[in-house]
Amino acid sequence: MDKTKETLIFDLSSNADVDNWRSIDDRIMGGMSESRVRFIEGVGMRFSGVVSLANNGGFASIRSASKPYDLSVFSEIKLRVCGDGNTYKLSLRTDRFFDGISYQMAFLTTNQWQDITLPFSKFIPTHHGTTLSSAAPLNPAKVQSFGLFIADQQAGSFQLDVAWIKAAFE
């Protein structure tokens, strides 16, 4: 019998892991969206705020601190989340540049806790929301940071709770 193998990357039931995440919103480009990340006892990490389309804005995001994550023996990322019905994206970066390529995959949330599985093979290379057709595929051995985004014209209040993030293979 095959068993799923996994390793915990972020245990967000602890304030220590949540303290390593920071908001990066469209304000860096003149937009008006605003997000925050905080620890909620009994829940985990809460990513919340308001997405505004004013001033050519339209995204809010958070990102973990940079450090090397060699995930080459894994085939996917798993997240335990409770959302608000919006679509979010998990972002993986393979360099330490603030503004480099971001490998993203979208997932739809519900108002209940759910386990989301995101295969590495389905992550799309992007830069500022534009798909990069000539970029190399995601190299899991070189992941440097994780991020969560809300964008794509989803204006208004949002809230995403995250209990943990794991790397896994079957």
Z-matrix of the N, CA and C atoms (Angstrom, degrees):
N
C 1 1.455
C 2 1.529 1 109.44
N 3 1.339 2 116.93 1 126.21
C 4 1.465 3 121.34 2 177.01
C 5 1.518 4 109.97 3 -77.78
N 6 1.301 5 115.97 4 137.88
C 7 1.462 6 120.89 5 175.78
C 8 1.519 7 108.59 6 -118.28
N 9 1.315 8 115.88 7 144.79
C 10 1.449 9 119.90 8 175.98
C 11 1.520 10 109.39 9 -71.10
N 12 1.303 11 116.59 10 132.36
C 13 1.454 12 122.22 11 176.69
C 14 1.523 13 107.62 12 -105.96
N 15 1.309 14 115.72 13 137.65
C 16 1.463 15 118.78 14 -178.91
C 17 1.522 16 110.61 15 -151.31
N 18 1.330 17 114.58 16 159.94
C 19 1.453 18 121.20 17 176.12
C 20 1.523 19 108.50 18 -134.95
N 21 1.308 20 115.82 19 138.82
C 22 1.454 21 122.06 20 -179.97
C 23 1.525 22 109.75 21 -76.07
N 24 1.324 23 116.73 22 125.17
C 25 1.464 24 121.42 23 176.99
C 26 1.524 25 109.71 24 -96.81
N 27 1.335 26 116.55 25 -48.90
C 28 1.464 27 122.02 26 178.45
C 29 1.525 28 108.98 27 -128.81
N 30 1.324 29 117.14 28 116.93
C 31 1.455 30 122.17 29 170.18
C 32 1.523 31 106.11 30 -94.99
N 33 1.332 32 115.85 31 96.30
C 34 1.455 33 120.12 32 -171.69
C 35 1.525 34 112.51 33 -86.05
N 36 1.343 35 116.44 34 10.76
C 37 1.457 36 119.86 35 171.02
C 38 1.525 37 110.19 36 -80.52
N 39 1.321 38 115.27 37 -2.18
C 40 1.465 39 122.05 38 179.11
C 41 1.523 40 109.95 39 -113.53
N 42 1.304 41 115.91 40 134.56
C 43 1.460 42 120.31 41 179.10
C 44 1.532 43 111.52 42 -62.94
N 45 1.326 44 117.72 43 -26.95
C 46 1.467 45 120.86 44 -178.03
C 47 1.528 46 111.36 45 -60.43
N 48 1.337 47 118.29 46 -44.69
C 49 1.469 48 120.63 47 179.16
C 50 1.528 49 111.57 48 -71.01
N 51 1.307 50 118.09 49 -34.41
C 52 1.466 51 121.38 50 -179.56
C 53 1.525 52 110.75 51 -67.84
N 54 1.322 53 117.48 52 -34.60
C 55 1.475 54 121.49 53 -179.79
C 56 1.524 55 112.56 54 -62.06
N 57 1.339 56 118.01 55 -15.92
C 58 1.472 57 121.51 56 -179.12
C 59 1.525 58 113.31 57 -89.81
N 60 1.331 59 118.50 58 8.66
C 61 1.460 60 122.81 59 179.59
C 62 1.529 61 109.71 60 -111.20
N 63 1.353 62 116.45 61 144.23
C 64 1.466 63 122.42 62 -178.79
C 65 1.524 64 110.67 63 -134.22
N 66 1.326 65 116.01 64 147.57
C 67 1.469 66 121.98 65 176.07
C 68 1.520 67 110.84 66 -77.55
N 69 1.331 68 115.24 67 140.29
C 70 1.470 69 123.12 68 172.47
C 71 1.527 70 105.31 69 -139.72
N 72 1.325 71 116.35 70 105.53
C 73 1.460 72 121.16 71 -174.20
C 74 1.525 73 111.13 72 -113.21
N 75 1.323 74 115.83 73 175.40
C 76 1.464 75 120.62 74 -178.88
C 77 1.530 76 112.94 75 -63.92
N 78 1.318 77 118.64 76 -5.30
C 79 1.469 78 122.09 77 176.76
C 80 1.536 79 110.63 78 -60.02
N 81 1.341 80 117.19 79 -26.16
C 82 1.463 81 119.94 80 178.69
C 83 1.530 82 111.20 81 -65.58
N 84 1.355 83 116.37 82 -14.39
C 85 1.465 84 121.64 83 179.25
C 86 1.535 85 111.01 84 -120.72
N 87 1.331 86 117.30 85 16.06
C 88 1.462 87 120.60 86 178.01
C 89 1.514 88 115.29 87 96.25
N 90 1.337 89 117.65 88 -0.02
C 91 1.461 90 121.02 89 179.42
C 92 1.520 91 112.10 90 -74.53
N 93 1.326 92 115.90 91 -178.17
C 94 1.461 93 120.42 92 -174.88
C 95 1.530 94 113.12 93 -125.30
N 96 1.331 95 118.24 94 10.51
C 97 1.461 96 120.71 95 177.52
C 98 1.525 97 109.34 96 -71.01
N 99 1.323 98 114.60 97 155.84
C 100 1.458 99 118.64 98 -178.16
C 101 1.525 100 109.57 99 -148.28
N 102 1.326 101 115.44 100 131.02
C 103 1.460 102 119.59 101 178.27
C 104 1.518 103 110.07 102 -133.48
N 105 1.305 104 113.97 103 166.54
C 106 1.461 105 120.81 104 174.36
C 107 1.525 106 107.82 105 -144.74
N 108 1.294 107 114.21 106 156.90
C 109 1.457 108 121.03 107 175.94
C 110 1.519 109 106.04 108 -127.24
N 111 1.330 110 115.43 109 132.80
C 112 1.458 111 118.91 110 -179.90
C 113 1.510 112 110.16 111 -152.49
N 114 1.322 113 114.12 112 161.78
C 115 1.448 114 122.10 113 178.50
C 116 1.526 115 109.12 114 -90.10
N 117 1.336 116 116.51 115 132.30
C 118 1.461 117 122.59 116 175.69
C 119 1.529 118 107.38 117 -120.53
N 120 1.323 119 116.27 118 116.34
C 121 1.466 120 121.66 119 179.96
C 122 1.528 121 110.16 120 -54.33
N 123 1.339 122 116.94 121 131.98
C 124 1.454 123 121.97 122 178.68
C 125 1.519 124 114.38 123 80.49
N 126 1.328 125 117.83 124 -4.05
C 127 1.463 126 122.76 125 -179.65
C 128 1.518 127 109.98 126 -119.25
N 129 1.320 128 116.32 127 -57.25
C 130 1.453 129 122.65 128 -176.51
C 131 1.510 130 110.63 129 126.25
N 132 1.321 131 116.66 130 -137.92
C 133 1.459 132 121.82 131 -179.20
C 134 1.526 133 109.35 132 -88.69
N 135 1.316 134 116.53 133 130.59
C 136 1.464 135 121.47 134 175.97
C 137 1.528 136 109.02 135 -112.09
N 138 1.324 137 115.29 136 121.65
C 139 1.467 138 124.81 137 174.23
C 140 1.525 139 105.19 138 -105.93
N 141 1.325 140 117.22 139 114.18
C 142 1.461 141 119.79 140 -175.36
C 143 1.520 142 110.51 141 -146.88
N 144 1.323 143 115.39 142 165.90
C 145 1.456 144 120.36 143 178.64
C 146 1.507 145 111.25 144 155.96
N 147 1.344 146 114.31 145 -151.74
C 148 1.462 147 121.93 146 -178.40
C 149 1.528 148 108.40 147 -136.06
N 150 1.330 149 116.03 148 129.76
C 151 1.462 150 121.54 149 173.28
C 152 1.523 151 107.53 150 -95.24
N 153 1.328 152 115.58 151 127.32
C 154 1.468 153 122.49 152 177.90
C 155 1.529 154 109.14 153 -117.58
N 156 1.322 155 115.51 154 138.63
C 157 1.463 156 120.24 155 176.73
C 158 1.531 157 111.68 156 -91.72
N 159 1.333 158 117.22 157 -1.04
C 160 1.466 159 121.80 158 -179.67
C 161 1.526 160 110.95 159 -63.88
N 162 1.325 161 116.27 160 149.89
C 163 1.470 162 123.16 161 177.73
C 164 1.522 163 113.01 162 55.81
N 165 1.326 164 116.80 163 38.13
C 166 1.469 165 122.76 164 -179.54
C 167 1.521 166 112.70 165 61.92
N 168 1.336 167 116.35 166 27.97
C 169 1.455 168 120.98 167 177.70
C 170 1.512 169 110.51 168 -85.11
N 171 1.319 170 114.97 169 -165.32
C 172 1.444 171 118.60 170 176.22
C 173 1.510 172 115.97 171 143.26
N 174 1.349 173 118.58 172 13.88
C 175 1.459 174 117.44 173 175.45
C 176 1.524 175 110.55 174 -145.26
N 177 1.314 176 113.24 175 152.20
C 178 1.462 177 122.74 176 171.44
C 179 1.524 178 106.06 177 -134.77
N 180 1.311 179 116.23 178 145.13
C 181 1.465 180 119.20 179 -178.57
C 182 1.513 181 110.82 180 -153.88
N 183 1.319 182 113.72 181 161.96
C 184 1.455 183 121.82 182 170.39
C 185 1.517 184 107.46 183 -131.32
N 186 1.335 185 114.66 184 154.38
C 187 1.467 186 119.63 185 -177.90
C 188 1.519 187 109.42 186 -141.97
N 189 1.324 188 115.36 187 141.99
C 190 1.464 189 120.53 188 175.89
C 191 1.525 190 109.72 189 -75.77
N 192 1.313 191 114.81 190 162.09
C 193 1.467 192 119.64 191 172.78
C 194 1.529 193 108.36 192 -63.38
N 195 1.334 194 116.04 193 151.65
C 196 1.467 195 120.94 194 179.87
C 197 1.520 196 110.91 195 -78.89
N 198 1.319 197 114.71 196 135.98
C 199 1.459 198 123.19 197 170.58
C 200 1.518 199 106.57 198 -167.10
N 201 1.311 200 118.67 199 154.22
C 202 1.465 201 119.62 200 -177.78
C 203 1.532 202 112.48 201 -70.91
N 204 1.328 203 114.80 202 133.17
C 205 1.468 204 122.76 203 174.30
C 206 1.520 205 106.50 204 -125.73
N 207 1.316 206 117.40 205 103.33
C 208 1.458 207 120.10 206 176.10
C 209 1.523 208 107.70 207 -85.59
N 210 1.327 209 116.13 208 100.18
C 211 1.461 210 121.92 209 -177.34
C 212 1.526 211 111.20 210 -106.00
N 213 1.331 212 116.70 211 24.29
C 214 1.465 213 121.89 212 -173.06
C 215 1.525 214 113.60 213 -63.37
N 216 1.312 215 119.15 214 -23.97
C 217 1.468 216 120.37 215 179.96
C 218 1.531 217 112.43 216 -86.97
N 219 1.330 218 116.81 217 0.14
C 220 1.463 219 121.49 218 -178.04
C 221 1.528 220 111.03 219 -109.36
N 222 1.326 221 115.98 220 162.54
C 223 1.466 222 120.70 221 -179.12
C 224 1.527 223 113.18 222 -119.10
N 225 1.341 224 116.94 223 -6.67
C 226 1.465 225 118.77 224 -175.65
C 227 1.519 226 111.69 225 -160.68
N 228 1.326 227 113.43 226 165.06
C 229 1.462 228 122.05 227 172.39
C 230 1.519 229 107.24 228 -111.50
N 231 1.329 230 115.79 229 140.45
C 232 1.464 231 121.42 230 174.24
C 233 1.522 232 108.44 231 -119.56
N 234 1.333 233 115.28 232 140.31
C 235 1.465 234 121.39 233 177.39
C 236 1.521 235 108.92 234 -130.65
N 237 1.309 236 116.46 235 143.45
C 238 1.464 237 121.08 236 170.46
C 239 1.513 238 106.05 237 -107.19
N 240 1.355 239 115.89 238 114.32
C 241 1.464 240 121.48 239 -173.36
C 242 1.523 241 111.70 240 -133.30
N 243 1.319 242 114.94 241 156.43
C 244 1.458 243 123.30 242 169.10
C 245 1.515 244 105.82 243 -132.99
N 246 1.317 245 116.68 244 115.52
C 247 1.458 246 120.46 245 -174.47
C 248 1.508 247 113.21 246 -113.40
N 249 1.309 248 113.82 247 -151.49
C 250 1.458 249 122.23 248 -172.71
C 251 1.524 250 112.21 249 -133.37
N 252 1.324 251 116.94 250 15.94
C 253 1.460 252 120.97 251 -177.76
C 254 1.517 253 113.44 252 92.45
N 255 1.329 254 118.19 253 -7.98
C 256 1.465 255 121.27 254 177.32
C 257 1.519 256 110.83 255 -80.57
N 258 1.325 257 115.55 256 162.81
C 259 1.456 258 122.40 257 173.11
C 260 1.520 259 108.24 258 -94.62
N 261 1.304 260 116.57 259 130.86
C 262 1.462 261 123.45 260 178.08
C 263 1.523 262 108.26 261 -118.65
N 264 1.323 263 116.46 262 168.47
C 265 1.458 264 121.65 263 175.90
C 266 1.510 265 109.08 264 -128.12
N 267 1.338 266 115.16 265 138.02
C 268 1.452 267 120.55 266 167.80
C 269 1.513 268 106.18 267 -91.61
N 270 1.305 269 116.02 268 135.25
C 271 1.452 270 122.36 269 -178.22
C 272 1.525 271 109.22 270 -120.06
N 273 1.322 272 116.20 271 134.73
C 274 1.457 273 122.24 272 174.46
C 275 1.520 274 108.02 273 -120.95
N 276 1.316 275 116.81 274 134.15
C 277 1.462 276 121.67 275 177.33
C 278 1.518 277 108.81 276 -114.81
N 279 1.327 278 115.16 277 140.33
C 280 1.463 279 120.14 278 -177.75
C 281 1.524 280 112.39 279 -109.86
N 282 1.316 281 116.58 280 8.57
C 283 1.462 282 120.45 281 173.74
C 284 1.522 283 108.09 282 -136.01
N 285 1.307 284 115.97 283 170.68
C 286 1.466 285 120.34 284 -177.99
C 287 1.527 286 111.98 285 -94.11
N 288 1.332 287 117.49 286 4.26
C 289 1.456 288 120.53 287 179.91
C 290 1.518 289 109.91 288 -69.99
N 291 1.318 290 116.27 289 137.62
C 292 1.460 291 121.08 290 179.24
C 293 1.517 292 110.85 291 -61.92
N 294 1.329 293 116.29 292 -35.30
C 295 1.462 294 121.26 293 -170.77
C 296 1.525 295 112.72 294 -120.27
N 297 1.321 296 118.16 295 34.36
C 298 1.458 297 121.62 296 -178.38
C 299 1.520 298 112.76 297 -87.54
N 300 1.317 299 115.55 298 -161.33
C 301 1.468 300 122.07 299 179.59
C 302 1.529 301 109.08 300 -70.06
N 303 1.313 302 114.47 301 139.13
C 304 1.456 303 122.32 302 176.90
C 305 1.532 304 107.54 303 -120.71
N 306 1.326 305 116.22 304 123.24
C 307 1.463 306 121.00 305 176.48
C 308 1.522 307 107.43 306 -91.95
N 309 1.335 308 116.76 307 120.10
C 310 1.459 309 120.59 308 -171.43
C 311 1.521 310 112.46 309 -125.09
N 312 1.329 311 113.92 310 151.48
C 313 1.460 312 121.25 311 171.49
C 314 1.519 313 107.96 312 -144.21
N 315 1.334 314 115.73 313 131.98
C 316 1.465 315 122.15 314 -177.65
C 317 1.527 316 111.36 315 -85.38
N 318 1.331 317 114.52 316 152.41
C 319 1.468 318 120.92 317 173.00
C 320 1.526 319 108.70 318 -147.46
N 321 1.310 320 114.97 319 142.84
C 322 1.462 321 122.60 320 -179.15
C 323 1.520 322 109.16 321 -93.92
N 324 1.334 323 115.69 322 135.49
C 325 1.465 324 119.78 323 -179.30
C 326 1.524 325 111.62 324 -104.67
N 327 1.315 326 114.27 325 162.39
C 328 1.461 327 122.69 326 172.65
C 329 1.525 328 107.21 327 -124.04
N 330 1.299 329 116.65 328 179.05
C 331 1.464 330 121.78 329 178.77
C 332 1.525 331 111.66 330 -87.89
N 333 1.325 332 116.54 331 18.61
C 334 1.456 333 122.09 332 177.94
C 335 1.525 334 108.67 333 -128.44
N 336 1.335 335 116.19 334 158.85
C 337 1.462 336 119.70 335 175.22
C 338 1.525 337 108.78 336 -64.17
N 339 1.317 338 115.61 337 135.49
C 340 1.455 339 121.48 338 178.23
C 341 1.519 340 109.34 339 -144.47
N 342 1.327 341 115.41 340 150.12
C 343 1.458 342 121.66 341 175.07
C 344 1.520 343 107.49 342 -99.79
N 345 1.324 344 115.52 343 122.84
C 346 1.465 345 123.26 344 -177.03
C 347 1.527 346 107.99 345 -107.49
N 348 1.327 347 117.66 346 134.18
C 349 1.469 348 123.03 347 176.26
C 350 1.521 349 108.57 348 -114.50
N 351 1.337 350 115.83 349 126.41
C 352 1.462 351 122.12 350 -177.62
C 353 1.535 352 109.13 351 -124.39
N 354 1.342 353 117.95 352 102.78
C 355 1.476 354 120.94 353 -179.85
C 356 1.538 355 111.60 354 -66.93
N 357 1.322 356 116.01 355 137.10
C 358 1.464 357 120.45 356 178.35
C 359 1.524 358 111.55 357 -54.56
N 360 1.315 359 117.55 358 -35.24
C 361 1.469 360 121.93 359 -176.28
C 362 1.530 361 112.76 360 -65.05
N 363 1.324 362 117.93 361 -15.95
C 364 1.467 363 120.89 362 -177.68
C 365 1.527 364 113.64 363 -101.74
N 366 1.343 365 118.18 364 0.31
C 367 1.459 366 120.31 365 177.98
C 368 1.530 367 109.47 366 -72.67
N 369 1.324 368 116.26 367 136.73
C 370 1.466 369 122.86 368 -174.92
C 371 1.529 370 109.52 369 -107.63
N 372 1.348 371 117.60 370 128.80
C 373 1.466 372 119.58 371 177.47
C 374 1.531 373 110.71 372 -72.45
N 375 1.335 374 116.28 373 129.91
C 376 1.464 375 121.35 374 -178.83
C 377 1.529 376 110.38 375 -138.00
N 378 1.318 377 114.46 376 162.54
C 379 1.464 378 122.03 377 170.91
C 380 1.513 379 106.68 378 -145.04
N 381 1.319 380 116.72 379 118.78
C 382 1.472 381 122.55 380 -176.65
C 383 1.525 382 111.84 381 53.35
N 384 1.330 383 117.05 382 38.93
C 385 1.450 384 121.37 383 176.26
C 386 1.518 385 115.41 384 83.71
N 387 1.326 386 117.48 385 -2.54
C 388 1.465 387 121.60 386 179.51
C 389 1.526 388 109.25 387 -99.61
N 390 1.340 389 116.09 388 129.97
C 391 1.453 390 120.70 389 177.95
C 392 1.523 391 109.80 390 -68.22
N 393 1.324 392 116.38 391 135.25
C 394 1.463 393 122.52 392 -179.96
C 395 1.526 394 108.56 393 -104.27
N 396 1.319 395 116.48 394 96.86
C 397 1.464 396 120.55 395 -175.10
C 398 1.527 397 112.93 396 -69.19
N 399 1.323 398 117.88 397 -21.76
C 400 1.466 399 119.72 398 -177.95
C 401 1.531 400 112.90 399 -97.30
N 402 1.328 401 118.23 400 -1.13
C 403 1.466 402 120.79 401 -179.80
C 404 1.526 403 110.57 402 -76.01
N 405 1.306 404 115.30 403 150.93
C 406 1.468 405 121.06 404 176.55
C 407 1.528 406 109.63 405 -65.75
N 408 1.318 407 117.22 406 152.54
C 409 1.468 408 119.53 407 175.55
C 410 1.537 409 110.71 408 -64.12
N 411 1.304 410 115.90 409 163.90
C 412 1.466 411 121.91 410 177.55
C 413 1.523 412 110.26 411 -56.89
N 414 1.323 413 115.56 412 131.35
C 415 1.459 414 121.80 413 173.66
C 416 1.531 415 107.30 414 -105.77
N 417 1.332 416 118.59 415 101.64
C 418 1.464 417 121.05 416 -176.28
C 419 1.529 418 114.31 417 -60.08
N 420 1.323 419 117.79 418 -19.97
C 421 1.464 420 120.63 419 178.59
C 422 1.527 421 112.00 420 -71.24
N 423 1.331 422 117.09 421 -15.52
C 424 1.459 423 120.36 422 -172.94
C 425 1.523 424 114.92 423 -115.74
N 426 1.333 425 118.22 424 16.34
C 427 1.469 426 120.34 425 -179.80
C 428 1.525 427 109.66 426 -62.48
N 429 1.333 428 116.05 427 131.89
C 430 1.463 429 123.12 428 -179.24
C 431 1.528 430 113.45 429 -113.31
N 432 1.350 431 116.75 430 -27.14
C 433 1.466 432 119.15 431 179.49
C 434 1.517 433 110.39 432 -158.18
N 435 1.320 434 114.20 433 160.67
C 436 1.459 435 123.74 434 178.81
C 437 1.519 436 107.93 435 -116.34
N 438 1.326 437 116.04 436 149.96
C 439 1.457 438 119.76 437 176.20
C 440 1.516 439 110.62 438 -147.35
N 441 1.317 440 115.48 439 160.23
C 442 1.457 441 122.85 440 173.36
C 443 1.513 442 107.94 441 -127.57
N 444 1.350 443 116.59 442 136.03
C 445 1.456 444 123.83 443 -175.82
C 446 1.509 445 110.58 444 -126.44
N 447 1.315 446 115.32 445 151.37
C 448 1.456 447 122.06 446 160.39
C 449 1.521 448 105.04 447 -130.66
N 450 1.324 449 117.05 448 131.21
C 451 1.463 450 122.55 449 -175.75
C 452 1.523 451 108.80 450 -157.21
N 453 1.331 452 116.64 451 -148.48
C 454 1.467 453 123.50 452 172.48
C 455 1.529 454 113.29 453 58.79
N 456 1.328 455 115.72 454 46.86
C 457 1.476 456 122.31 455 174.45
C 458 1.528 457 113.83 456 65.88
N 459 1.323 458 118.56 457 22.44
C 460 1.466 459 121.88 458 178.56
C 461 1.529 460 109.59 459 -90.34
N 462 1.318 461 116.00 460 70.90
C 463 1.462 462 121.61 461 -177.14
C 464 1.522 463 110.65 462 -72.37
N 465 1.327 464 115.12 463 148.02
C 466 1.455 465 121.51 464 176.11
C 467 1.512 466 112.27 465 117.21
N 468 1.326 467 114.96 466 -174.54
C 469 1.463 468 121.68 467 -179.27
C 470 1.524 469 110.53 468 -69.83
N 471 1.320 470 115.42 469 149.40
C 472 1.469 471 120.67 470 177.38
C 473 1.516 472 109.52 471 -145.95
N 474 1.333 473 115.15 472 159.85
C 475 1.467 474 121.43 473 175.28
C 476 1.523 475 109.36 474 -156.83
N 477 1.317 476 115.13 475 125.69
C 478 1.460 477 122.21 476 177.10
C 479 1.520 478 108.05 477 -129.71
N 480 1.334 479 116.34 478 121.75
C 481 1.465 480 121.92 479 175.06
C 482 1.523 481 108.29 480 -101.00
N 483 1.335 482 116.25 481 138.22
C 484 1.462 483 121.85 482 -178.71
C 485 1.527 484 108.45 483 -129.70
N 486 1.327 485 116.66 484 122.12
C 487 1.469 486 121.71 485 -179.38
C 488 1.525 487 111.60 486 -87.02
N 489 1.346 488 116.47 487 -40.61
C 490 1.458 489 120.59 488 179.96
C 491 1.528 490 110.68 489 -160.65
N 492 1.337 491 114.28 490 162.46
C 493 1.454 492 123.43 491 172.55
C 494 1.528 493 106.83 492 -132.05
N 495 1.334 494 116.32 493 129.00
C 496 1.457 495 122.69 494 -178.20
C 497 1.524 496 110.66 495 -127.63
N 498 1.321 497 116.03 496 155.87
C 499 1.465 498 121.74 497 166.81
C 500 1.520 499 105.93 498 -104.26
N 501 1.335 500 116.32 499 142.94
C 502 1.465 501 119.60 500 -174.92
C 503 1.524 502 111.54 501 -146.45
N 504 1.324 503 114.95 502 163.91
C 505 1.458 504 122.14 503 169.16
C 506 1.520 505 107.51 504 -147.67
N 507 1.297 506 115.47 505 157.17
C 508 1.473 507 120.07 506 -179.72
C 509 1.508 508 109.56 507 -102.95
